Amino acid sequence: MINFFKNFFKNQPEKKADLPFLHEAIDVKNYPLQDLLYWQKSGMWDELIMIVQRAHSDRLITGKSITNTISIMNSSHANGWLLHCTRNRFSDTDYKHFAYLLYQKVKSLGYTLNLGEVKSQERSPNIETITKYYLKPSLRNRFITDDNLAGQLYGNITISYKVINGDPFEFKFEAHAYQDSKYTSPLDFSDLLDAVMT
């Protein structure tokens, strides 16, 4: 009988331990600014924004929303772009600095950070990590206008960067506007691009 149980348990498939859901807030106040400045001077910021600007220019000329490395999102309530990281040579550090700099530039336009987080979880068979900055117009910029409507600037802005198994996968920059009749129309997305891509 003992041999039966030994053989029974021996033949059971081994269970892989699941990765627990890991979550941490981004400490934006203690970001390594010296590393960021060095990165900017290296020219990586310029290279990344050139890819985005070229894709938006191409879309205006050709009407195509997808290029080799980037997809453009454009609708009445959502505008933005998605960079396909696997088609570029940039590193994990490049994308993290890119996300933080975009966050700082959006913040300077009258936005406040509503959520800054890094979360990792298993999405079998992969490990997925997402860095996200979610910004909303500051209370001062959500004032009620003369038309009795709430201002929304460019809408709520999300900057997210996804890594799969340690490799950069995709990078998104999105502005989502309220379509509610209580809100003003959002400001032009092209103006937002001009403001953050400098």
Sine and cosine of phi, psi and omega as CSV:
sin_phi,cos_phi,sin_psi,cos_psi,sin_omega,cos_omega
0.00,0.00,-0.64,0.77,0.01,-1.00
-0.89,0.46,-0.66,0.75,0.04,-1.00
-0.88,0.47,-0.58,0.81,0.02,-1.00
-0.87,0.50,-0.75,0.67,-0.02,-1.00
-0.93,0.38,-0.60,0.80,0.05,-1.00
-0.87,0.49,-0.72,0.70,0.00,-1.00
-0.93,0.37,-0.60,0.80,-0.02,-1.00
-0.88,0.47,-0.76,0.65,-0.03,-1.00
-0.96,0.30,-0.51,0.86,0.03,-1.00
-0.91,0.42,-0.56,0.83,-0.06,-1.00
-1.00,0.03,-0.02,1.00,0.03,-1.00
-0.95,0.30,0.66,-0.75,0.03,-1.00
-0.90,0.43,0.63,-0.77,0.02,-1.00
-0.95,0.32,0.70,-0.71,0.03,-1.00
-1.00,-0.05,0.76,-0.65,0.05,-1.00
-0.99,0.17,0.73,-0.69,0.03,-1.00
-0.93,0.38,0.77,-0.64,0.01,-1.00
-0.97,0.26,0.59,-0.81,0.11,-0.99
-0.96,0.28,0.83,-0.56,0.04,-1.00
-0.92,0.39,0.33,-0.94,0.07,-1.00
-0.94,0.33,0.88,-0.48,-0.01,-1.00
-0.95,-0.32,0.69,-0.73,-0.07,-1.00
-0.55,-0.84,0.72,-0.70,0.09,-1.00
-0.56,-0.83,0.52,-0.85,0.04,-1.00
-0.98,0.20,0.55,-0.84,0.08,-1.00
-0.99,0.16,0.80,-0.60,0.02,-1.00
-1.00,0.06,0.99,0.13,-0.09,-1.00
-0.91,0.41,-0.40,0.92,-0.04,-1.00
-0.97,0.24,-0.38,0.92,-0.04,-1.00
-0.91,-0.42,0.50,0.87,0.04,-1.00
-0.92,0.39,0.63,-0.77,-0.02,-1.00
-0.94,0.34,1.00,0.07,-0.11,-0.99
-0.91,0.42,-0.52,0.86,0.02,-1.00
-0.91,0.42,-0.66,0.75,0.06,-1.00
-0.89,0.45,-0.64,0.77,-0.01,-1.00
-0.90,0.44,-0.70,0.71,0.00,-1.00
-0.90,0.44,-0.65,0.76,0.04,-1.00
-0.89,0.46,-0.66,0.75,0.01,-1.00
-0.89,0.45,-0.70,0.72,0.03,-1.00
-0.85,0.52,-0.69,0.73,-0.02,-1.00
-0.92,0.38,-0.38,0.93,-0.01,-1.00
-0.95,0.32,-0.25,0.97,0.03,-1.00
0.99,-0.11,-0.02,1.00,-0.03,-1.00
-0.92,0.39,-0.63,0.78,0.05,-1.00
-0.85,0.52,-0.73,0.68,-0.01,-1.00
-0.87,0.49,-0.66,0.75,0.01,-1.00
-0.90,0.44,-0.69,0.72,-0.03,-1.00
-0.92,0.39,-0.70,0.71,-0.02,-1.00
-0.93,0.37,-0.49,0.87,0.04,-1.00
-0.90,0.43,-0.62,0.78,0.04,-1.00
-0.87,0.49,-0.71,0.70,-0.03,-1.00
-0.92,0.39,-0.73,0.68,-0.02,-1.00
-0.89,0.46,-0.65,0.76,0.01,-1.00
-0.90,0.44,-0.66,0.75,0.00,-1.00
-0.90,0.44,-0.66,0.75,0.02,-1.00
-0.93,0.38,-0.62,0.78,0.06,-1.00
-0.90,0.43,-0.69,0.72,0.01,-1.00
-0.88,0.48,-0.60,0.80,0.00,-1.00
-0.91,0.42,-0.64,0.77,0.02,-1.00
-0.90,0.43,-0.57,0.82,-0.04,-1.00
-0.99,0.14,-0.73,0.68,-0.12,-0.99
-0.99,-0.15,-0.36,0.93,-0.07,-1.00
0.99,0.13,-0.07,1.00,0.00,-1.00
-0.99,0.14,0.69,-0.73,-0.04,-1.00
-0.99,-0.16,-0.07,1.00,-0.03,-1.00
-0.80,-0.59,0.77,-0.63,0.14,-0.99
-0.91,-0.42,-0.17,-0.98,-0.02,-1.00
-0.90,0.44,-0.60,0.80,-0.12,-0.99
-0.90,-0.44,-0.14,0.99,-0.10,-0.99
-0.56,-0.83,0.56,-0.83,0.09,-1.00
-0.89,-0.46,0.70,-0.72,0.00,-1.00
-0.98,-0.18,0.74,-0.67,0.06,-1.00
-0.97,-0.26,0.76,-0.66,-0.04,-1.00
-0.49,-0.87,0.91,-0.41,0.06,-1.00
-0.46,-0.89,-0.02,-1.00,-0.03,-1.00
-0.93,0.36,-0.40,0.92,-0.05,-1.00
-0.88,-0.48,-0.20,0.98,-0.01,-1.00
-0.63,-0.78,0.77,-0.64,0.06,-1.00
-0.72,-0.70,0.53,-0.85,0.03,-1.00
0.28,-0.96,-0.33,-0.94,0.00,-1.00
-0.49,-0.87,0.41,-0.91,0.03,-1.00
-0.78,-0.62,0.89,-0.47,0.01,-1.00
-1.00,-0.04,0.83,-0.56,0.02,-1.00
-0.99,0.10,0.99,-0.15,-0.13,-0.99
-0.89,0.46,-0.51,0.86,-0.05,-1.00
-0.92,0.40,-0.26,0.97,0.00,-1.00
-0.99,-0.17,0.15,0.99,0.01,-1.00
-0.81,-0.58,0.24,-0.97,-0.06,-1.00
-0.99,-0.15,0.13,0.99,-0.09,-1.00
-0.97,0.26,0.47,-0.88,-0.06,-1.00
-1.00,-0.05,0.14,-0.99,0.06,-1.00
-0.84,0.54,-0.69,0.73,0.01,-1.00
-0.89,0.46,-0.65,0.76,0.03,-1.00
-0.84,0.54,-0.73,0.68,-0.05,-1.00
-0.93,0.36,-0.58,0.81,0.02,-1.00
-0.91,0.41,-0.68,0.73,0.05,-1.00
-0.91,0.41,-0.64,0.76,0.02,-1.00
-0.86,0.51,-0.71,0.70,0.00,-1.00
-0.89,0.45,-0.71,0.71,-0.03,-1.00
-0.91,0.41,-0.66,0.75,0.01,-1.00
-0.91,0.42,-0.66,0.75,0.06,-1.00
-0.88,0.47,-0.66,0.75,0.05,-1.00
-0.84,0.54,-0.72,0.69,-0.01,-1.00
-0.89,0.46,-0.64,0.77,-0.02,-1.00
-0.94,0.35,-0.64,0.76,0.06,-1.00
-0.91,0.42,-0.68,0.74,0.01,-1.00
-0.84,0.54,-0.62,0.78,-0.04,-1.00
-0.93,0.36,-0.19,0.98,0.00,-1.00
-1.00,-0.02,0.13,0.99,0.02,-1.00
0.97,-0.25,0.46,0.89,0.00,-1.00
-0.94,-0.35,0.40,-0.92,0.11,-0.99
-0.84,-0.54,0.51,-0.86,0.01,-1.00
-0.97,0.23,0.89,-0.46,0.03,-1.00
-1.00,0.00,-0.52,0.85,-0.01,-1.00
-0.42,-0.91,0.78,-0.63,0.12,-0.99
-0.73,-0.69,0.91,-0.42,-0.13,-0.99
-0.50,-0.87,0.36,-0.93,0.19,-0.98
-0.80,-0.59,0.82,-0.57,0.03,-1.00
-0.75,-0.66,0.62,-0.79,0.01,-1.00
-0.80,-0.60,0.61,-0.79,0.07,-1.00
-0.37,-0.93,0.32,-0.95,0.05,-1.00
-1.00,0.09,0.78,-0.63,0.17,-0.99
-0.83,-0.56,1.00,0.06,-0.21,-0.98
-0.66,0.75,0.74,-0.67,0.04,1.00
-1.00,-0.07,0.30,0.95,-0.14,-0.99
-0.96,-0.29,0.32,-0.95,0.17,-0.99
-0.95,-0.30,0.85,-0.53,-0.08,-1.00
-0.92,-0.39,0.76,-0.65,0.05,-1.00
-0.83,-0.56,0.77,-0.64,0.00,-1.00
-0.83,-0.56,0.81,-0.58,0.13,-0.99
-0.99,-0.16,0.79,-0.61,-0.08,-1.00
-0.67,-0.74,0.70,-0.72,0.18,-0.98
-0.88,-0.48,0.82,-0.57,0.02,-1.00
-0.85,-0.52,0.88,-0.47,-0.10,-1.00
-0.87,-0.49,0.59,-0.81,0.07,-1.00
-0.83,-0.56,0.43,-0.90,0.10,-1.00
-0.83,0.56,0.63,-0.77,0.02,-1.00
-0.89,0.45,0.32,-0.95,0.00,-1.00
-0.82,0.57,-0.62,0.78,0.02,-1.00
-0.87,0.48,-0.54,0.84,-0.02,-1.00
-1.00,-0.04,0.07,1.00,0.09,-1.00
-0.95,-0.31,0.41,0.91,-0.03,-1.00
-0.86,0.50,0.37,-0.93,0.06,-1.00
-0.99,0.12,0.78,-0.63,-0.05,-1.00
-0.99,0.12,0.01,-1.00,0.04,-1.00
-0.88,0.47,-0.43,0.90,0.02,-1.00
-1.00,0.09,0.15,0.99,-0.02,-1.00
0.90,0.43,0.54,0.84,0.02,-1.00
-0.90,-0.44,0.52,-0.85,0.03,-1.00
-0.99,0.15,0.71,-0.70,0.06,-1.00
-0.97,0.25,0.48,-0.88,0.02,-1.00
-0.70,-0.72,0.18,0.98,-0.07,-1.00
0.76,0.65,-0.87,-0.50,-0.02,-1.00
-0.99,-0.11,0.07,1.00,-0.12,-0.99
0.98,-0.18,-0.05,-1.00,0.07,-1.00
-0.98,0.20,0.63,-0.77,-0.10,-0.99
-0.89,-0.46,0.74,-0.67,0.04,-1.00
-0.87,-0.49,0.76,-0.65,0.12,-0.99
-0.88,-0.47,0.89,-0.46,-0.03,-1.00
-0.69,-0.72,0.60,-0.80,-0.05,-1.00
-0.75,-0.66,0.85,-0.53,-0.07,-1.00
-0.94,-0.33,0.70,-0.71,0.07,-1.00
-0.86,-0.50,0.69,-0.72,0.07,-1.00
-0.85,-0.52,0.85,-0.53,-0.02,-1.00
0.80,0.60,0.61,0.79,0.05,-1.00
1.00,0.09,-0.07,1.00,-0.03,-1.00
-0.96,-0.30,0.72,-0.69,0.05,-1.00
-0.82,0.57,0.71,-0.70,-0.05,-1.00
-0.88,-0.48,-0.84,0.55,0.02,-1.00
-0.48,-0.88,0.45,-0.89,-0.02,-1.00
-0.73,-0.68,0.83,-0.55,-0.05,-1.00
-0.88,-0.48,0.59,-0.81,0.16,-0.99
-0.75,-0.66,0.90,-0.44,-0.10,-1.00
-0.72,-0.70,0.60,-0.80,0.14,-0.99
-0.87,-0.49,0.88,-0.48,-0.01,-1.00
-0.94,-0.33,0.88,-0.48,-0.03,-1.00
-0.99,-0.15,0.55,-0.84,0.10,-0.99
-0.96,0.29,0.67,-0.74,0.07,-1.00
-0.98,-0.19,0.09,1.00,-0.02,-1.00
-0.92,0.40,0.62,-0.78,-0.02,-1.00
-0.93,0.37,-0.13,0.99,0.01,-1.00
-1.00,0.09,-0.11,0.99,-0.07,-1.00
-0.92,-0.39,0.48,-0.88,0.13,-0.99
-0.94,0.34,0.28,-0.96,0.11,-0.99
-0.92,0.38,0.56,-0.83,0.01,-1.00
-0.93,0.36,0.43,-0.90,0.11,-0.99
-0.93,0.38,0.33,-0.94,-0.09,-1.00
-0.91,0.42,0.77,-0.64,-0.03,-1.00
-0.89,0.47,-0.54,0.84,0.01,-1.00
-0.89,0.45,-0.52,0.85,0.06,-1.00
-0.94,0.35,-0.60,0.80,0.06,-1.00
-0.89,0.45,-0.70,0.71,0.03,-1.00
-0.85,0.53,-0.72,0.69,0.00,-1.00
-0.86,0.50,-0.60,0.80,-0.06,-1.00
-0.96,0.29,-0.61,0.80,-0.07,-1.00
-1.00,-0.06,-0.33,0.95,-0.05,-1.00
-1.00,-0.09,0.74,0.67,0.02,-1.00
-0.85,-0.52,0.00,0.00,0.00,0.00
